[in-house]
Amino acid sequence: MLSELFTEWEVKNQSAHFSSSSSWFREVIKGHVNLFTFHSALPPARERQQRKKFTFLPVHEVTAVKMSPCCWLALLALIPLTLAANPGVKVKLTDKGIEYGKQIGMASLQQKLKTIKVPDLSGTEKVPPIGKVKYSLTGMTIVNLGLPKSALVLVPDTGVSLAITNAFINLHGNWRVRYFRFIQDSGSFDLAVNGLTITANIAIKSDETGRPTVSSVNCVANVGSARIKFHGGASWLYNLFKSYIDKALRSALQKQICPLVADAITDMNPHLKTFNVLAKVDQYAEIEYSMVTSPTISKSSIEFSLKGEFYNIGKHQEPPFSPTPFSLPPQANNMLYIGVSSFTPNSAGFVYNNAGALSLNVTDDMIPASSPIRLNTGTFGVFIPEVAKRFPGMMMKLLVKTVKEPTISLEPNNVTVQASGTVTAYAIQPNTTLSPLFVLNMEGSVSAQLNVTGVKLAGAITLNKIEMTLGTSYVGQFQVQSLDNIFLMVLKVVVIPKVNARLEKGFPLPSIGKMNLVNTQLQVLKDYMLIGTDVQFTG
């Protein structure tokens, strides 16, 4: 019990005076600041969750006389230092996707290795029967480089292992010798390096922004053989001690390869920085895709767990519900699989409802001219005589809005949205003043059809059913059912088309750089939707 931990702890509603001798209070404040510092150092996605876990009383409301060190240790034991967050979205990169990424990466690595600068070599060797020979090799440049065989192997819970075998490098350079103190000669040479092997381990982690990042954790390069051929002048002389030169050149090459491999791996991070960790949807919302845990690496795939949550722009408020765990099926026909749980669209409903965006004013000019039903007191007066009597010859306006966030349910091959709202009818006075007529409570159900367009998830809805009851009436009691046809028409020709126009624009899916989705399929499963797709990068 906390009462057993404290010698004395008193909470007051008034300001308390603390003497300068109260050293224990300085420790309390120090602990408070240190705890806040730990909390603020977390990535944004984790920081919001951590805020929920701690509530600090204002300093002037707390008075404590003494707390023993043992009590402090016991209290600290109650503080959670790590949080496990379920993702709203999961992304799985399969062997097929990793192979495509390898092809792009190997092209980049090949260009990087072509920048190898072999330093000039010089020295003195004893060459029987001539004696000491001074030599130099200068101006060495790569004329050809090939990486014909490479493989990326996933190392579970660790990262990726890169293995390159049978690589080759061809260089051209100039030679010069001096012997017998006064004889000099020069020419050119060609160096063929074969059987080059490179192995490197690549770690995949999350950076402070929740984006993926890669690094080289170790690298080994071995040159299998090096054959040098001299041209011009006293080439025969070099051939007498080419074994010494072979060894020196092989050593010089091996020293440069691994740093360049590490650079090529690190050069991937600016590209990974383009990952849309926070993507704007429209003027109301943005969606966060920061990683909530480190990637899960198996023998056949890399799985990324992303937050997948909508927020109001400039105001990140957590909804009163959390993601539930879900697992992606073991499919591998596509390069990439994106699982979007029901939490993600439900968080969108929470955001748009809070922003007041789920409301619509319907006026007569929005009704097709061919419709015999008009939004005026004459039409409604047929069913509610008091309307025509008290507000004769006036146009009307309907305010349709939700009263709470809609609920999206995902079942196999079925997406259903349940919405609760109100319809408020107004008569428009000649001076544009609005006179309320009645308020109807509305419970509606719609079905949604989803599709992927570009790198966005879009959709459209159709009405399933609607039930309306009278909430408030300023024109006496009336049968709500008599207005069913009017409101069904309003929903079908005005409200739903407006909603579909917005849904057609979609919201961004997780993506990196100029990524296109091709051969895309979408399945709706229990509590999540699964997008299987291949990818292409255009730059």
Beta strands, then each sheet from edge to edge (+ up, - down):
strand 1: 8-11
strand 2: 62-66
strand 3: 89-94
strand 4: 121-127
strand 5: 131-146
strand 6: 149-155
strand 7: 159-179
strand 8: 183-206
strand 9: 212-222
strand 10: 225-231
strand 11: 278-280
strand 12: 285-288
strand 13: 296-297
strand 14: 301-306
strand 15: 309-312
strand 16: 336-341
strand 17: 359-363
strand 18: 396-402
strand 19: 407-411
strand 20: 414-428
strand 21: 434-453
strand 22: 456-473
strand 23: 507-508
strand 24: 515-525
strand 25: 528-537
sheet 1: 1+ 2-
sheet 2: 13+ 14- 3+ 16- 25+ 24-
sheet 3: 4+ 5- 7+ 6-
sheet 4: 4+ 5- 7+ 8- 9+
sheet 5: 4+ 5- 7+ 8- 10+
sheet 6: 11+ 12- 15+
sheet 7: 17+ 18- 20+ 19-
sheet 8: 17+ 18- 20+ 21- 22+ 23-
end
